[in-house]
């Protein structure tokens, strides 16, 4: 996540509310869903949050 913030700081100002916002939101979502999944006791709950996190990572990749 920190790397995403560092990279997006160098993006043009006109992208601040576009691509920069999308990439930072996706990075935050991935981290938060991993954390929430880790805190769950049921395997199905863990798996659901990890899958959501993976989706956020693919969303982040699609912005490159």
Wavefront OBJ file of the C-alpha trace (Angstrom):
o trace
v 0.000 0.000 0.000
v 2.808 2.410 0.856
v 4.383 1.738 -2.529
v 1.105 2.603 -4.277
v 1.009 5.950 -2.467
v 4.630 6.669 -3.421
v 4.044 5.807 -7.070
v 0.811 7.772 -7.361
v 2.423 10.896 -5.889
v 4.316 11.224 -9.163
v 1.162 11.054 -11.300
v -0.095 14.217 -12.997
v -2.341 16.439 -10.874
v -5.223 15.934 -13.317
v -5.305 12.239 -12.281
v -5.738 13.019 -8.577
v -9.466 12.285 -8.579
v -9.303 9.632 -11.264
v -6.650 6.964 -11.473
v -4.838 7.994 -8.285
v -8.013 7.760 -6.248
v -8.949 4.384 -7.790
v -5.507 2.883 -7.193
v -5.279 4.067 -3.602
v -8.793 2.868 -2.827
v -8.057 -0.578 -4.309
v -4.815 -0.868 -2.320
v -6.587 0.087 0.907
v -9.406 -2.346 0.190
v -6.972 -5.211 -0.382
v -5.165 -4.605 2.919
v -8.359 -4.177 4.924
v -9.973 -7.301 3.521
v -6.896 -9.395 4.276
v -6.960 -8.083 7.839
v -10.638 -8.739 8.254
v -10.314 -12.238 6.806
v -7.460 -12.991 9.190
v -9.693 -12.064 12.103
v -12.452 -14.481 11.127
v -12.679 -17.949 12.656
v -14.706 -19.761 10.020
v -12.844 -20.948 6.948
v -15.638 -19.794 4.621
v -15.525 -16.293 6.106
v -11.751 -16.130 5.737
v -11.956 -17.324 2.151
v -14.646 -14.779 1.263
v -12.569 -11.835 2.493
v -9.407 -13.154 0.836
v -11.272 -13.445 -2.471
v -12.539 -9.877 -2.136
v -8.954 -8.797 -1.453
v -7.737 -10.613 -4.552
v -10.379 -8.792 -6.586
v -9.073 -5.476 -5.282
v -5.543 -6.475 -6.293
v -6.722 -7.245 -9.819
v -8.486 -3.893 -9.902
v -5.192 -2.278 -8.952
v -3.321 -4.205 -11.662
v -5.850 -3.126 -14.286
v -4.918 0.526 -13.653
v -1.326 -0.069 -14.773
l 1 2 3 4 5 6 7 8 9 10 11 12 13 14 15 16 17 18 19 20 21 22 23 24 25 26 27 28 29 30 31 32 33 34 35 36 37 38 39 40 41 42 43 44 45 46 47 48 49 50 51 52 53 54 55 56 57 58 59 60 61 62 63 64
